[in-house]
Amino acid sequence: MKGFSIAAIGFAALSMTAPAMAADMAVKAMPPPAPVAAVYNWSGFYIGANGGWGRSHGCVDFVTPAGTVGGGCADRSGGLVGGQIGYRWQMNQFVVGLEAQGDWAEIKNTRVSLIDPLISTTGKIDAIGLFTAQLGWAWNASLFYVKGGAAVTRNRFDIFNNVTGVGLASAGHTRWGGALGVGWEYSFTPNWSFGIEYDHLWMGRDNANYAGVITPGGVTLTGSGVSQDVDLITLRLNYRFGGYGAPVAARY
Protein backbone atom coordinates (compact mmCIF):
# COMPACT_ATOMS: atom_id res chain seq x y z
CA MET A 1 0.00 0.00 0.00
CA LYS A 2 2.80 2.38 0.83
CA GLY A 3 4.53 1.59 -2.48
CA PHE A 4 1.33 2.22 -4.38
CA SER A 5 0.90 5.67 -2.75
CA ILE A 6 4.44 6.70 -3.65
CA ALA A 7 3.88 5.65 -7.27
CA ALA A 8 0.61 7.58 -7.43
CA ILE A 9 2.25 10.75 -6.12
CA GLY A 10 5.10 10.44 -8.69
CA PHE A 11 2.63 9.95 -11.55
CA ALA A 12 0.66 13.05 -10.49
CA ALA A 13 3.84 15.17 -10.35
CA LEU A 14 4.89 13.97 -13.79
CA SER A 15 1.45 14.80 -15.21
CA MET A 16 1.69 18.38 -13.88
CA THR A 17 5.16 19.08 -15.30
CA ALA A 18 4.60 17.53 -18.72
CA PRO A 19 2.46 20.40 -20.13
CA ALA A 20 5.01 22.97 -18.97
CA MET A 21 7.83 21.06 -20.63
CA ALA A 22 5.81 20.70 -23.84
CA ALA A 23 5.03 24.43 -23.89
CA ASP A 24 8.69 25.25 -23.33
CA MET A 25 9.73 22.99 -26.20
CA ALA A 26 7.12 24.53 -28.53
CA VAL A 27 8.45 28.06 -27.92
CA LYS A 28 12.02 27.00 -28.63
CA ALA A 29 10.97 25.25 -31.87
CA MET A 30 9.38 28.42 -33.44
CA PRO A 31 11.43 29.74 -36.42
CA PRO A 32 12.86 33.29 -36.16
CA PRO A 33 11.05 36.06 -38.05
CA ALA A 34 12.24 36.73 -41.61
CA PRO A 35 14.59 39.72 -41.89
CA VAL A 36 13.27 42.89 -43.56
CA ALA A 37 15.06 43.51 -46.87
CA ALA A 38 17.00 46.77 -47.07
CA VAL A 39 16.65 48.69 -50.35
CA TYR A 40 18.97 51.51 -51.43
CA ASN A 41 17.34 54.93 -51.71
CA TRP A 42 18.45 57.08 -54.70
CA SER A 43 16.70 60.27 -53.56
CA GLY A 44 18.78 63.40 -52.99
CA PHE A 45 21.18 65.95 -54.46
CA TYR A 46 24.36 64.69 -56.08
CA ILE A 47 27.46 66.07 -57.74
CA GLY A 48 30.08 64.23 -59.70
CA ALA A 49 32.74 64.03 -62.39
CA ASN A 50 32.77 62.35 -65.78
CA GLY A 51 35.18 61.63 -68.58
CA GLY A 52 35.19 59.70 -71.81
CA TRP A 53 35.13 59.86 -75.57
CA GLY A 54 33.09 61.69 -78.17
CA ARG A 55 32.58 61.40 -81.91
CA SER A 56 31.05 63.99 -84.22
CA HIS A 57 29.76 63.35 -87.74
CA GLY A 58 29.55 66.59 -89.71
CA CYS A 59 28.86 67.63 -93.29
CA VAL A 60 30.02 70.94 -94.79
CA ASP A 61 28.73 72.89 -97.76
CA PHE A 62 29.96 76.25 -99.04
CA VAL A 63 27.98 79.18 -100.39
CA THR A 64 29.44 80.71 -103.56
CA PRO A 65 28.14 83.34 -106.03
CA ALA A 66 27.14 80.43 -108.27
CA GLY A 67 25.21 78.65 -105.51
CA THR A 68 25.79 76.10 -102.74
CA VAL A 69 28.55 73.53 -103.28
CA GLY A 70 29.01 70.42 -101.13
CA GLY A 71 32.27 70.33 -99.22
CA GLY A 72 32.03 66.74 -98.00
CA CYS A 73 31.39 64.91 -94.75
CA ALA A 74 33.84 63.77 -92.08
CA ASP A 75 33.99 62.17 -88.65
CA ARG A 76 36.02 63.67 -85.85
CA SER A 77 36.63 62.27 -82.39
CA GLY A 78 38.42 63.03 -79.17
CA GLY A 79 38.25 63.07 -75.40
CA LEU A 80 36.11 65.01 -72.96
CA VAL A 81 36.08 65.61 -69.21
CA GLY A 82 33.74 67.52 -66.93
CA GLY A 83 31.13 67.25 -64.22
CA GLN A 84 27.43 67.02 -63.43
CA ILE A 85 25.01 68.06 -60.73
CA GLY A 86 21.44 66.96 -60.20
CA TYR A 87 18.62 65.79 -57.97
CA ARG A 88 16.68 62.51 -57.94
CA TRP A 89 13.39 61.41 -56.38
CA GLN A 90 12.69 57.71 -55.77
CA MET A 91 9.11 56.43 -55.60
CA ASN A 92 9.10 52.69 -54.91
CA GLN A 93 11.33 51.39 -57.72
CA PHE A 94 10.84 54.38 -60.06
CA VAL A 95 13.41 57.18 -60.02
CA VAL A 96 12.98 60.58 -61.71
CA GLY A 97 15.56 63.34 -61.78
CA LEU A 98 16.95 66.53 -63.29
CA GLU A 99 20.60 67.00 -64.24
CA ALA A 100 22.97 69.60 -65.69
CA GLN A 101 26.27 68.44 -67.21
CA GLY A 102 29.21 70.41 -68.61
CA ASP A 103 32.37 69.11 -70.33
CA TRP A 104 35.54 70.43 -71.89
CA ALA A 105 36.15 68.61 -75.16
CA GLU A 106 38.81 68.11 -77.81
CA ILE A 107 36.77 66.67 -80.66
CA LYS A 108 38.34 67.82 -83.93
CA ASN A 109 39.30 66.81 -87.46
CA THR A 110 41.16 68.41 -90.36
CA ARG A 111 40.51 67.40 -93.97
CA VAL A 112 41.23 68.60 -97.49
CA SER A 113 38.21 70.31 -99.01
CA LEU A 114 36.45 68.81 -102.04
CA ILE A 115 35.79 72.18 -103.67
CA ASP A 116 39.49 73.14 -103.74
CA PRO A 117 42.33 70.71 -102.90
CA LEU A 118 44.51 73.70 -102.02
CA ILE A 119 42.47 74.45 -98.89
CA SER A 120 41.61 72.41 -95.80
CA THR A 121 38.95 72.79 -93.15
CA THR A 122 39.15 72.09 -89.43
CA GLY A 123 36.03 71.47 -87.38
CA LYS A 124 36.25 71.40 -83.60
CA ILE A 125 33.98 71.04 -80.57
CA ASP A 126 35.63 72.35 -77.39
CA ALA A 127 32.69 72.43 -74.96
CA ILE A 128 29.47 70.45 -74.43
CA GLY A 129 26.53 71.04 -72.10
CA LEU A 130 23.50 68.86 -71.35
CA PHE A 131 20.30 69.83 -69.50
CA THR A 132 18.18 66.71 -69.14
CA ALA A 133 15.40 64.94 -67.26
CA GLN A 134 15.82 61.31 -66.18
CA LEU A 135 13.46 58.37 -65.74
CA GLY A 136 14.93 55.30 -64.09
CA TRP A 137 14.23 51.87 -62.64
CA ALA A 138 16.07 51.02 -59.42
CA TRP A 139 16.86 47.55 -58.17
CA ASN A 140 18.44 48.08 -54.76
CA ALA A 141 21.87 49.69 -55.38
CA SER A 142 21.62 49.39 -59.18
CA LEU A 143 19.90 52.03 -61.34
CA PHE A 144 19.05 51.86 -65.05
CA TYR A 145 17.77 55.09 -66.63
CA VAL A 146 16.98 56.95 -69.81
CA LYS A 147 17.39 60.72 -70.19
CA GLY A 148 16.49 63.44 -72.65
CA GLY A 149 16.54 67.20 -73.03
CA ALA A 150 18.60 70.03 -74.46
CA ALA A 151 22.22 70.02 -75.62
CA VAL A 152 24.60 72.90 -76.34
CA THR A 153 28.03 72.80 -78.00
CA ARG A 154 30.69 75.41 -78.67
CA ASN A 155 32.07 74.95 -82.18
CA ARG A 156 34.86 76.39 -84.29
CA PHE A 157 35.28 76.07 -88.06
CA ASP A 158 38.48 77.19 -89.81
CA ILE A 159 39.52 77.36 -93.46
CA PHE A 160 43.22 77.67 -94.30
CA ASN A 161 45.62 77.58 -97.24
CA ASN A 162 47.37 74.21 -97.54
CA VAL A 163 50.44 75.72 -99.22
CA THR A 164 51.13 78.65 -96.90
CA GLY A 165 49.23 77.51 -93.80
CA VAL A 166 47.56 80.95 -93.63
CA GLY A 167 44.00 81.05 -92.31
CA LEU A 168 41.42 82.27 -94.82
CA ALA A 169 38.26 82.33 -92.68
CA SER A 170 37.09 81.34 -89.25
CA ALA A 171 33.70 81.02 -87.58
CA GLY A 172 32.85 80.18 -83.98
CA HIS A 173 29.35 79.60 -82.68
CA THR A 174 27.42 78.23 -79.74
CA ARG A 175 24.67 76.01 -81.04
CA TRP A 176 21.70 74.32 -79.39
CA GLY A 177 20.13 70.96 -80.12
CA GLY A 178 18.53 67.93 -78.53
CA ALA A 179 19.93 65.02 -76.53
CA LEU A 180 18.79 61.48 -75.75
CA GLY A 181 20.75 59.03 -73.62
CA VAL A 182 20.77 55.85 -71.58
CA GLY A 183 22.85 54.90 -68.55
CA TRP A 184 23.50 52.48 -65.72
CA GLU A 185 24.73 53.41 -62.25
CA TYR A 186 25.72 51.34 -59.22
CA SER A 187 26.13 52.58 -55.66
CA PHE A 188 29.11 50.90 -54.02
CA THR A 189 28.73 52.83 -50.73
CA PRO A 190 25.72 54.64 -49.21
CA ASN A 191 26.80 57.94 -50.83
CA TRP A 192 29.14 57.05 -53.72
CA SER A 193 28.10 55.60 -57.08
CA PHE A 194 29.80 54.73 -60.35
CA GLY A 195 28.23 54.44 -63.79
CA ILE A 196 28.48 54.48 -67.57
CA GLU A 197 26.36 56.54 -69.96
CA TYR A 198 25.77 56.92 -73.71
CA ASP A 199 24.28 60.08 -75.25
CA HIS A 200 23.36 61.07 -78.79
CA LEU A 201 23.15 64.78 -79.65
CA TRP A 202 21.26 66.23 -82.62
CA MET A 203 22.86 69.63 -83.26
CA GLY A 204 21.20 70.62 -86.54
CA ARG A 205 22.85 73.04 -89.00
CA ASP A 206 25.12 75.98 -88.22
CA ASN A 207 25.58 78.74 -90.82
CA ALA A 208 28.38 81.32 -91.17
CA ASN A 209 28.92 84.22 -93.57
CA TYR A 210 32.26 85.33 -95.07
CA ALA A 211 33.29 88.60 -96.69
CA GLY A 212 34.16 87.20 -100.10
CA VAL A 213 36.97 84.74 -99.26
CA ILE A 214 38.88 83.66 -102.39
CA THR A 215 40.59 80.27 -102.23
CA PRO A 216 43.97 79.56 -103.89
CA GLY A 217 42.09 77.76 -106.66
CA GLY A 218 40.02 80.84 -107.41
CA VAL A 219 36.74 79.84 -105.72
CA THR A 220 34.92 82.68 -103.98
CA LEU A 221 33.28 81.73 -100.69
CA THR A 222 30.54 83.86 -99.16
CA GLY A 223 29.44 81.45 -96.44
CA SER A 224 29.32 77.90 -95.15
CA GLY A 225 26.96 75.54 -93.39
CA VAL A 226 27.86 72.69 -91.05
CA SER A 227 25.42 70.01 -89.87
CA GLN A 228 26.47 67.56 -87.18
CA ASP A 229 25.44 64.81 -84.80
CA VAL A 230 27.52 63.91 -81.72
CA ASP A 231 27.86 60.62 -79.81
CA LEU A 232 29.26 60.53 -76.27
CA ILE A 233 30.34 57.67 -74.01
CA THR A 234 31.31 58.69 -70.48
CA LEU A 235 32.22 57.08 -67.19
CA ARG A 236 30.69 58.82 -64.18
CA LEU A 237 31.44 59.08 -60.45
CA ASN A 238 28.79 60.70 -58.21
CA TYR A 239 28.57 61.70 -54.56
CA ARG A 240 25.13 62.10 -52.99
CA PHE A 241 24.70 64.65 -50.18
CA GLY A 242 22.77 64.78 -46.94
CA GLY A 243 20.85 62.27 -44.89
CA TYR A 244 19.72 60.22 -47.82
CA GLY A 245 22.51 57.68 -47.54
CA ALA A 246 20.79 55.18 -45.20
CA PRO A 247 18.90 52.30 -46.82
CA VAL A 248 15.14 52.17 -46.49
CA ALA A 249 13.01 49.12 -45.70
CA ALA A 250 11.36 47.49 -48.68
CA ARG A 251 7.55 47.40 -48.70
CA TYR A 252 6.21 44.30 -50.35
Stockholm file with secondary structure:
# STOCKHOLM 1.0

chainA/1-252         MKGFSIAAIGFAALSMTAPAMAADMAVKAMPPPAPVAAVYNWSGFYIGANGGWGRSHGCVDFVTPAGTVGGGCADRSGGLVGGQIGYRWQMNQFVVGLEAQGDWAEIKNTRVSLIDPLISTTGKIDAIGLFTAQLGWAWNASLFYVKGGAAVTRNRFDIFNNVTGVGLASAGHTRWGGALGVGWEYSFTPNWSFGIEYDHLWMGRDNANYAGVITPGGVTLTGSGVSQDVDLITLRLNYRFGGYGAPVAARY
#=GR chainA/1-252 SS CHHHHHHHHHHHHHHHHHHHHHHHHHHHHSCCCCCCCEECCCCEEEEEEEEEEEEEEEEEEEEETTEEEEEEEEEEEEEEEEEEEEEEEEETTEEEEEEEEEEEEEEEEEEECSSCTTEEEEEEEEEEEEEEEEEEEEETTEEEEEEEEEEEEEEEEEEEETTTCCEEEEEEEEEEEEEEEEEEEEESSSSEEEEEEEEEEEEEEEEEEEEEEECTTSCEEEEEEEEEEEEEEEEEEEEECGGGCSCEECCC
#=GC SS_cons         CHHHHHHHHHHHHHHHHHHHHHHHHHHHHSCCCCCCCEECCCCEEEEEEEEEEEEEEEEEEEEETTEEEEEEEEEEEEEEEEEEEEEEEEETTEEEEEEEEEEEEEEEEEEECSSCTTEEEEEEEEEEEEEEEEEEEEETTEEEEEEEEEEEEEEEEEEEETTTCCEEEEEEEEEEEEEEEEEEEEESSSSEEEEEEEEEEEEEEEEEEEEEEECTTSCEEEEEEEEEEEEEEEEEEEEECGGGCSCEECCC
//
